[in-house]
């Protein structure tokens, strides 16, 4: 049978998550944790309501190509069951719907199941207090009794199906096997539906009944209700400390007492798990017993003892255990403000922010003047992103106690997160007036100054923080960022390194250190820093993006692409990463992939100017000039100061032959940035192509003033001098180009042309040969070499050069013309005529070639064709004096 791989399951879940977000505004927030539970439950946030829900995914695929109607009916039945249930200890139903081959049930979110709850205590080698044990038993029994009254039997009660919410309330879930008494059911069906390794949840008599092949009658259904009681007993046995092995050995070894429960609770539990079902108490009896026990043990002595245990667990940072204990204290003493305050504090430490808010509100109902509680309530609101509520809470705190420095600090953070930086700065300053030794407040003040671009003030604040507390790692990190933004990279690196000495697990600091190394061009160090960051936190999307940039700048494009893809797996909404991925694909010549990446970037952020610029470059490189121009124009609508984009737009106009538009774009670029060397070079090319050689030369010279190492600009300057006939200046420019880059093939070609035009044929030939050593596929250079050999009378070498040119580019018309001339000069007139004809097939407007063809016909004595060729030449170019002279001679003959 085919089994899905982890990667296939994850991809399937990712598709489902995308469908939930697009269709229902539900964003899955535990994709990696959920990948092993495909077909079960994921946690999702409703994007509008900001509420969290559990979403059960039920596959209704028939395994071929459509929906299984039976699976759909079963899923709808489960949803209907939940919809009709209303009990405080059963998960709440919110919604149901179908998308494609999956059915979804949206329910309330819980924190963990009972198995995980037990493991938390086992991991701390701590027994679960009797108070919690009895409280949970009462809640589970209440839910079971409710279902039995509705004539439902569970059939699948287990530790994994008993959930605990953030308020420590039991919630039963997963009713896929729940049945109404009226349903027709056989013991065979029951047994075949047992999950593997959990048969101990089912009463022993069920197995005996199956082995005896006994059918079910009315008494048999009562037995099934009794089966829920047995499963309840198993869950309580495990809650009391029994291992799963002990649970599975009940039939052979019987019930084993749990010393900490006491005689009475052991007796009750042993009766529930009696092998003789007639000895088991019924549901109502159990409710009576456990509710009575709860009243007896939930006494003042009990809560004082529990509170002492809570303090111990809190001091040991055993937050979840502390949370359980203080929760019971609050239930025992509901008017104790300190208990509710501590429950809020503990909930906050566990990131149960909604529950922290409720606890602090409960505390403030009891004592509306509890200033510290308003401060903590502000912290909880802030953690939830409810900044307006946070600000109100901090302000309320300060009305009661205007000297609460921590509250001014919290208020500053809330203002800062709202972008109200002036208010944030004032709040931090107020805090520091009250407490000038508050190091974290100086750090926060530095952050606010930094966000305002007041980098010198930020640096002073960070330094003040570090005077007070030289071990404040976050402050060194902030200081590093400020130095980085000031361009003081060495100082930034030192600050980040200091931070990491204090806290070697600070992943974001390694990321920032990588950024600083990258900005200094120390790419190997940058890569090591990013890799260290990812060892600590493999989910740091920004770090994968930074690593990709470093690989890109090293020319390691495959590694860059993989890093960007990793980043986007973690954060599919990271628009700049799609932009960077596009750049990497573009650099690899994978233009279609680049375009898709840029388009994805722009779907996420239609205002990403850099992405429109990158998209334009990709279209330009594909020869899609109209699309390139539109992309550049879009970029400039968003950012009219983007000088490089004006330069790129100029290149696109130039490639389309729209030279006036190109010149305007280059000029606009240079208005914004008069130091853009590439733009002066592009402007020079546009002037050159318009025949404005003096302007071209001035533009190239401007470029070289800014960047004296720009080899291609020296090459272009050489071309302009050559076009003006200033051959000595052209040669100097080409030589300067080659000093900078001895591998510039185009420059050797240009130098050869200049030598050729000066009649320095040996030097020309050497230059062309150098060019061809660097680039053996340079067809025009072979053509030029052929011209030089021909001018020296080395016709065989010329012919070989022309033929080499045509092997590389059979459409080089000039080369066929040169080859024809060489054949003509060798007296090989037929070959000359064929070469000229080939040239004219490629370029029927080549007037000089018609003249040369006429010469060849005339030399062969074919005067009519010679005259026709000369006439064709003159119809194209009436000013061709050589051709007119040749025509007159032919007519005289």
C-alpha positions, 0 to 999 in steps of 0.5 A: 500500500502506498504511504505518503512521505513527510514532504508529500504530507506537508505539501498537502497540508500547505495546500489545505492551509492556503485553501482555508486562508483564501476561502475562510480567512483561517490562517493555519499557525501550527503547520509544522506541528500539524504535519504528522496529524494530517486528517485530524486537527490544525490550529488556525487564526481567524484573520478578521476576528483575531480568534484561534480555533481548532480545525478538524480536517476530514478527508472525504476523497474516494481514493480515485477522483471524486468525493466519497458520499459515505465519508461525506455523510459520516463527516456531516454527522459528526459536525451535526453531533457537535452542533447539537451539543451544549455543555461547558466540558465539551468543545464548542462547535463554530462552523462546518464546510467542505472545500474540495475533497476535505470536510472541515469542522471548526471548534474551540481551541484547547492547550493540550490533551490529558496525556500531555498534561500528565507528561508535564507532571511526570517530567517534573517528577511531581504527583498531580495534586488531589485537588486537580485530580478530583476537579478533573474527575467532576468535569469529565463525569459531568460531560459523560452524564450529559451525553448519556442523558442525550442517549449518546455513548462515546466508545472512544474516550481516552487521554488524547480525547480529553482536552484542557483549555487555557482556563484549566477546564476539561473539554471532551472532543473527537466524536467520530465514534460516538453513537446514539443508542438507536444505531444498529451496532455489533460487537464485531464492528466495535472491536474492529474499530479499536485504535491499536494499542488502546484496547485497555480503554474498553471493558474486559466483558466486551472482549469476552462477549466478542469471543463468545460471539454474543450479539447485543440486546437491550442489556448489551447497550447498557453495557456500552454506557458502562464502557464509558465508565470503564474508560473514565476509570482508565483515564483517572488511573493514568491521571493518578500516576499509573503507566499505560503498561499498568493500565493494560495489565488490569485484567491480569494484575488488577488495580494497583493503589496510588498512595497519594490518593488516600484510601477513599479515592483508591477505593472508588477508583478500584470499584470503577475498574473492577473486572466485575461490571456489577461492582462498578458504580453508575454515573450518577453515583460517581458524580455524587461521590466526586462532587462530595469529595471536592467539597471536602478537600477544597478547604482553606487548608487545602488552598493554603497548601496549594499556594505554597506549592505554587510559589515553589513551582513559580520560583523553580520556573515550572510555569505550567505546574504553577499554573495548575496549582494557582488555577485551583487556588482561584477556584477555591478562593474566588475573591482573593485578588492576589490569587487572580493576580498570580494567575494572570502573571503565570498565564502571561509567562505561559503566553496564555495572553487572553487568560492573563487578561481575564485574570487581571480583570477579575483581580481589578473587579475585586480591587480597582486600585491595584496599580500593578495589576493595571500595569500587567494588564497593559502588558497582556493587552500589548502581547495580544497586539491590543495596543489601544487597550494596553495604553488605557491600562497603563494610563489607569495605572499612572492615575493611581500611581504616577511614580510607577516607572515600569508602567511608563516603560510599558506605555512607551513600548505600546506607543512605539508599537503604534508608531507614536514615537514622540509619545513613546520617547516622552514616556521613556523619559518620564520613566527615567526621571523616576528611575535613572537606573532603569537600563531596559528603559534606556534600551527602549528609548534607544529603539525609539530614537532609532526608529525616528532616524535619530541615530546619535541620540539612539547611540547615547541611550544604548551607551547609557543603558550599558553603563548601568548594565554591561550585560544587557545583550539586547542593548548591544544588539540595538547599539549594533543596529544603530551603528550599522544604520550610520554606516559604522560597520566596524563598530556595529560588528563589535557591538554584535560580538559583545551581545553574543558573548553575553548571549550566545543563543541570540539568533537575531543578533547573529542575523544582524552580524551577518548583515554587517559582515555582508555590508563590509563585503566579508561574505564568508563571515556573513555566511557563518553568522547566518548559519549560526543563527539558523542552528539556533532558530531554523525558523528565522525567515529573515536569516535565510533571506540574508544567507541567500543574499550572501550566497548571491553576492558570492556567485553561489546562485544555487545555494542562494536559490535554496536559501530563498526557497527555505525562507519562503517555506517559513514565510510565504508572504515575504515579498522582498524574498521573492524579489531576491529569488527573482534576482538569483533566477535572473542571474542564472539566466532562468528568466521565466522563473525570475518573472514568476518570482517577481510577479509573486512578490508584487501579488503580496506587495504591489508597491514594491518598487525594487521588484518592478525594477527587477521584473523590468530587467528580466523582461529586458533580458528576454527581449520583451522591451515593451513589458520592460518599459511598463515595469520600469514606469510602474517602479517610477510611479511608486518611487520617482527618485529611483535613479537606477530604474531611470537608467534601466528605462533608458537602456530599454528605450535605447534597445527599442531605438527610441533614442530621444526617450532614452536620453531623457531617462538617462538625464532624469537619472543623473538629476537624481544621482549625478554620481551614477557612472553607469547612467553616464555610460548609457547616455554616451551610448545613446548620443553615439547612436544618434551620431552626437559624438562630442556629447557621447565623448563628454558623457563617457569622460564624466563616467570615468571621472566618477569611476576610473576603473570602468573598463567598458566605458573606456571601450565605448570612449574608444569607439566614439574617438574612432568614429570621429577619426581620432585614432590615437585617442581611440587607441589610448582609450582601448589600451586603458580599458585593457589595463583595467581588464585584460580579458575585455574581448570587445576592447581588443576588437575595437583596438584592432579596428583602430590599428587597421584604420591607421594602417597598422595591420600587424598590430591590428591582427595581433589585437584581433587574435587576442580577442579571439583567444578570450572569446573564440565565438566572436564572429565579428572579430573573425570578420575584422581579422579577415579584413586585416589579412586581406589588406595585407594581401594574405588572402588564404588567411583572410578566407579562413577567417571569414569562413570561421566567422560564418561557421559561428554566424551564418547570417553575418552579411558583412562577412560574406561580402568580405569573403567575396572580396577575398575570392575576387582578389584571388581570381576565384570569381564564381566563389566571389559571386556566390558569396556576394549573392549570399550576402544579399539574400541576408541583406538586400539593402547592402549597396556596396555588396551590389557594387562588388557583385557588379565588379565580379560579373564585369571581370567575368565578362557578364556585362548585363548582370554587372550593369543590373548590379550597379543599377541596383546599388545606385537605387539603394544609394544614389550617392555611391560614386564608385558604383556610378563610375563602375556603371559608366565603364560597363556601359561604355564597354 
